[in-house]
Amino acid sequence: MNQLLTEPAPPTSRRAAPIARGVVLVLVSLGMIAIGLWLVRDPDFVDRVDVRNNSGYDLNIDVTGADRDGWLPISVATGGGNVTSTERVVDQGDTWIFRFAYAGYPAGELRVKRSQLEHDNWRVTVPAAAIGRLQDQGVLPGP
């Protein structure tokens, strides 16, 4: 009979395989946890965004990024020259697009580079063209 079939393997060869499997299992688990944490990380935020509204309309303000992957409502900017502040706004990246509307009527959009927002201390002013669009549609400001 062959000697390999009758003699047991040395004890070290039996222990190496389960230890190696355990190490691989731990490494794979840590990798999966790292990927999971990366996938569910919180978005970046901007501390505050101010909107100045010189119109008589209380405007709904939404924002999105250049890829337009979804609109985020940020505030209702009260009219009369008021400044409405919204804290902790999700960072939209290098290009921010603000959308203005009143009572379901679209008033227009404003595209602003991040560098311009930073220069303006994160303050935008509702464009006169947006107000003009509402007026052209015959929409009157509410009481």
N, C-alpha and C positions, 0 to 999 in steps of 0.2 A: 504494500500500500504506500501511496505517496506521503511523504513527510508533511506537506502542507495541509493535507486533509486530516491528519491525526493530531497535530500539535496546535494548541490554541495560540492565537496571535498575542504578541506582547501587550501588556495592559495600556501602554501609552498610545497605541494605535486605536484602541477602542474609545478612548476619551477625547481624542483630537476631533473626531467628526462631530459629536454633540456640542463641543465648545465652539467649533467653527460655525455651526448652524446657529447657535445662540448669538454669536457676534454679528453674523449677517442679519439675523432677525432684528436685533437692536438697531443696527445701522439703517436698515430699510424703514423701520418704524420712526426713527428720528428724521429721516428724509421726508417721510409722508407728513409728519407733524409740521416740519418747516414749510413745506409746500402749502399745507392747509392754512397755516397762520398767514402766509403771504397772500393767499387768495382772499381771505376774509379781513384783511387789514382795513382800518378806518381810512376814509379819504382825507386829503389835505384840506384845511380850511383857511379862509381869510378871516381875520378878526372882525372886520366890520366893512359894510358897503353902505354908502349914503346915496340917496336919490333926491335931488332937488327938483321940485315940481312947481313951475311958475304958472301953471294953468288953473282953471277953475274945476277941473276934473279930478276925482280921486281915482288914480290909475292903478290897475293891477300890473305888477312888475314880475316878469319871469326872466330867467337867465339860462343860457346853455353855452357850451363850448363850440369850437370851430367844427367839430364832427357832428354837431346837432343830434347827439344820441339821446336826448330827452330834455325836457324843460323843467326847471326847478322854480316853483313860485317862491319869491323872496319877500315880497311885501305889497301892501297897498300904500302907494305914495299919495298922501293927502295934498290937495292943491293949495293955491294961494301963496306960493313961494316958500312953502314949508320944506324942510329936509327930513326925510324919513330914513332912519338907520336900521339896518338889519345886522345882527351879530352872528358870527360863525357861519359864514356862507361857504358852501362847498367850492373849492378852487376849480375853476373852469379851464385852467391852463393859460397858454399864450394869447388866446383870443377869447374874449367874452362877448356874447351877443345878448343884449337886453331887449325884451319884447314888452310893449306897452299895449294895454287894452282898457276899455271902459265899458262896463255893462254888456259884455259880450261883443263889442265892436272893436276890431283890431285898429290900433293907432300907428303901428309901425315898429321898426326895430332899430337898434343902435349897436354897431359893431365897434368894439374898443380893444386895442392891444393892452396886454397886461402892463407893459412899460408905461403906457399913458395913464392907466388907472393908478399905478404906484406914484407917478408924478403928480397926479391930481388928488393924492391922499385918499384914494378909493371912493371918490365922489363923482357921480355922473349927473347931468342935468337932462331932463326930458327935452328932446329936441322940439323946436317950434314946428317942424314938419309933421310930427306926430299929432300935435294939437290941431294943426291945420287939416289933417286928414279926418279927424273926428268932426270938425266943423263942416268940412265938405260933404260929409255923410248926413249932415243935418242933426247930429247928436248934440243935445243940450246937456250941460252939466246938471247934476241933481241938486236938490236943495241943500 
